[in-house]
Amino acid sequence: MSRQEDGFTPAYVAAGLLRRKPPTETSFGEALVVHHVTGAVAGVLYAISYLLFAAVTPDLHPIGGVLTLGHLVATVAVSAFVYAFFAHVVLPRAGRGIYEERATAVRGKWLRSAVVFGVVLGVTVPVFTSAV
């Protein structure tokens, strides 16, 4: 995200909303904290989603220490939620310059970032639970 032109925009906008100031007056440090806290919240959301889905979905082939179907559903759900929240709730508050001129490009970049996040989550959770 940080290497993309508008990649950190959701963090700046979210930090600005929390601090009640424009994203342009938000520091990189504030945006970075929001970015990492969002990642932690996504992790908690994944854990809750996994527990709920694992409780109601049958699973025949666990991978590592996780039930495959519950893990896949939770991973997709959290990745989709993170993308949808930032692309359709945070981005419209980013200001006219980004939203009107580059919204499609920004959403495309964020979609790729959300897919990468989902793939990393999908691979690392079974790897770490099998090591434990």
FENLINLIN-V781847 format. One record per residue. N is the residue number from 0. PHI is phi in whole degrees, 0 to 359 (NA if undefined). Layout:
n=N phi=PHI
n=N phi=PHI
This chain:
n=0 phi=NA
n=1 phi=294
n=2 phi=273
n=3 phi=270
n=4 phi=306
n=5 phi=250
n=6 phi=298
n=7 phi=268
n=8 phi=307
n=9 phi=298
n=10 phi=292
n=11 phi=295
n=12 phi=293
n=13 phi=297
n=14 phi=296
n=15 phi=298
n=16 phi=296
n=17 phi=294
n=18 phi=270
n=19 phi=58
n=20 phi=214
n=21 phi=297
n=22 phi=304
n=23 phi=291
n=24 phi=261
n=25 phi=269
n=26 phi=279
n=27 phi=299
n=28 phi=300
n=29 phi=297
n=30 phi=296
n=31 phi=295
n=32 phi=298
n=33 phi=299
n=34 phi=300
n=35 phi=286
n=36 phi=295
n=37 phi=299
n=38 phi=299
n=39 phi=295
n=40 phi=296
n=41 phi=298
n=42 phi=296
n=43 phi=294
n=44 phi=298
n=45 phi=299
n=46 phi=300
n=47 phi=295
n=48 phi=298
n=49 phi=300
n=50 phi=299
n=51 phi=293
n=52 phi=292
n=53 phi=294
n=54 phi=287
n=55 phi=247
n=56 phi=252
n=57 phi=285
n=58 phi=216
n=59 phi=255
n=60 phi=229
n=61 phi=291
n=62 phi=243
n=63 phi=63
n=64 phi=255
n=65 phi=240
n=66 phi=280
n=67 phi=303
n=68 phi=296
n=69 phi=299
n=70 phi=295
n=71 phi=296
n=72 phi=295
n=73 phi=296
n=74 phi=297
n=75 phi=295
n=76 phi=298
n=77 phi=292
n=78 phi=299
n=79 phi=295
n=80 phi=296
n=81 phi=300
n=82 phi=298
n=83 phi=298
n=84 phi=298
n=85 phi=286
n=86 phi=285
n=87 phi=243
n=88 phi=248
n=89 phi=283
n=90 phi=305
n=91 phi=300
n=92 phi=268
n=93 phi=286
n=94 phi=114
n=95 phi=296
n=96 phi=303
n=97 phi=281
n=98 phi=295
n=99 phi=280
n=100 phi=271
n=101 phi=229
n=102 phi=302
n=103 phi=295
n=104 phi=295
n=105 phi=296
n=106 phi=298
n=107 phi=297
n=108 phi=296
n=109 phi=292
n=110 phi=297
n=111 phi=298
n=112 phi=295
n=113 phi=293
n=114 phi=294
n=115 phi=299
n=116 phi=304
n=117 phi=297
n=118 phi=295
n=119 phi=297
n=120 phi=298
n=121 phi=298
n=122 phi=271
n=123 phi=288
n=124 phi=299
n=125 phi=298
n=126 phi=297
n=127 phi=291
n=128 phi=286
n=129 phi=283
n=130 phi=280
n=131 phi=275
